[in-house]
Amino acid sequence: PMRIGVGIQNKALEAMAMARPVICSPIAARALHESARSTGAVAVADGATGFAEACAAWLSEPVQTLRERGNAARAYVEAR
């Protein structure tokens, strides 16, 4: 879980560059443009329960949907 905002943006961007969608806290998400969230590449969750629910939701999605999230993450990094 990415719960703080210091140095986390680069870690999130590195994961996204590897076509991995990211679940992060509201603080960590502040540095990411809204388009990252609107494409499904980034989810914002707060607290342990929020992170667990977001992870469970993504893990229950079809593999193709997860790939699309990853591709959107990669495209976000390439565009910015």
C-alpha positions as CSV (number, residue, x, y, z in Angstrom):
1,P,0.0,0.0,0.0
2,M,1.2,3.5,-0.9
3,R,0.0,5.6,2.1
4,I,2.3,8.6,2.1
5,G,3.1,11.2,-0.6
6,V,6.9,11.6,-0.3
7,G,8.7,9.7,-3.0
8,I,5.7,7.6,-3.7
9,Q,4.9,9.2,-7.0
10,N,8.0,7.8,-8.6
11,K,7.2,4.4,-7.3
12,A,3.7,4.6,-8.6
13,L,5.0,5.8,-12.0
14,E,7.6,3.0,-12.2
15,A,4.9,0.4,-11.6
16,M,2.6,2.1,-14.1
17,A,5.4,2.2,-16.7
18,M,5.6,-1.6,-16.3
19,A,1.9,-1.8,-17.2
20,R,0.7,-2.3,-13.7
21,P,-2.3,-0.5,-12.3
22,V,-1.8,1.2,-8.9
23,I,-4.0,1.4,-5.8
24,C,-2.8,4.3,-3.6
25,S,-3.9,6.7,-0.9
26,P,-5.5,10.1,-1.6
27,I,-2.2,11.7,-0.5
28,A,-0.2,9.7,-3.0
29,A,-2.7,10.2,-5.8
30,R,-2.5,14.0,-5.5
31,A,0.5,14.1,-7.9
32,L,-1.3,12.0,-10.5
33,H,-3.5,13.7,-13.0
34,E,-7.3,12.9,-12.9
35,S,-6.9,11.1,-16.2
36,A,-5.0,8.3,-14.4
37,R,-8.0,7.6,-12.3
38,S,-10.6,8.1,-15.1
39,T,-8.9,5.4,-17.2
40,G,-8.9,2.9,-14.4
41,A,-5.1,2.9,-14.2
42,V,-5.2,4.2,-10.6
43,A,-7.6,3.5,-7.8
44,V,-7.6,5.6,-4.6
45,A,-8.3,3.9,-1.3
46,D,-8.0,5.1,2.3
47,G,-7.2,2.9,5.2
48,A,-6.7,-0.9,5.5
49,T,-10.3,-1.7,4.8
50,G,-10.3,0.6,1.7
51,F,-7.1,-1.0,0.4
52,A,-8.4,-4.5,1.0
53,E,-11.7,-3.8,-0.8
54,A,-10.0,-2.2,-3.7
55,C,-7.6,-5.1,-4.1
56,A,-10.4,-7.6,-3.8
57,A,-12.4,-5.8,-6.4
58,W,-9.6,-5.7,-8.9
59,L,-8.7,-9.4,-8.2
60,S,-12.3,-10.4,-9.0
61,E,-12.2,-8.8,-12.4
62,P,-11.5,-10.7,-15.6
63,V,-7.9,-10.9,-16.6
64,Q,-8.6,-8.9,-19.8
65,T,-9.9,-6.0,-17.7
66,L,-6.8,-6.1,-15.5
67,R,-4.7,-6.0,-18.7
68,E,-6.6,-3.0,-19.9
69,R,-6.0,-1.3,-16.6
70,G,-2.3,-2.0,-17.0
71,N,-2.2,-0.8,-20.6
72,A,-3.9,2.4,-19.5
73,A,-1.3,2.9,-16.8
74,R,1.5,2.4,-19.3
75,A,-0.2,4.9,-21.7
76,Y,-0.6,7.4,-18.9
77,V,3.2,7.3,-18.2
78,E,4.1,7.5,-21.9
79,A,1.9,10.5,-22.5
80,R,3.2,12.4,-19.5
